[in-house]
Amino acid sequence: MNEVTFYGVAPGNLPIEDIDWHYRGEYIRTRSRRRPGDFDVEPEWATEAASDENRKIAAPDPSSKTGQTIRVLGYSQAVNRVLVVILRPKNLPDVDGSWWGVNAWAASSTAMRRYQE
């Protein structure tokens, strides 16, 4: 059986060492302006969740149109929540641990159950 990989790396082995929120940090901080009732996410919380040792990674992100992003479910102690974090490698086709932060939001109850499995 063929194992799914992301640019040749198994999802569980993807290095996440650095996340750059330069372009999208303000976007995730202001989610509630675009979607009233949404949870605003600080980039530091999203980075903490993506760095969680118990994180779950879907690679590529099942909702990605390009196939160039991953979806990470992780826990942020700073905000006491499970977050969904979308990342894109900075140096495609290399997956070297450096990522662009694309989006982040509070996990739904379904995503939280998946994280807890």
NORRA-V786316 format. One record per helix or strand of 3 or more residues. SS is the DSSP state (h for helix, s for strand). FROM is the first residue (numbers start at 0). LEN is the number of residues. If there is no record, write none. Layout:
ss & from & len
SS & FROM & LEN
SS & FROM & LEN
//
This chain:
ss & from & len
h & 10 & 3
s & 17 & 3
h & 24 & 5
h & 30 & 4
h & 42 & 8
s & 55 & 4
s & 68 & 8
s & 80 & 9
s & 97 & 9
h & 108 & 8
//
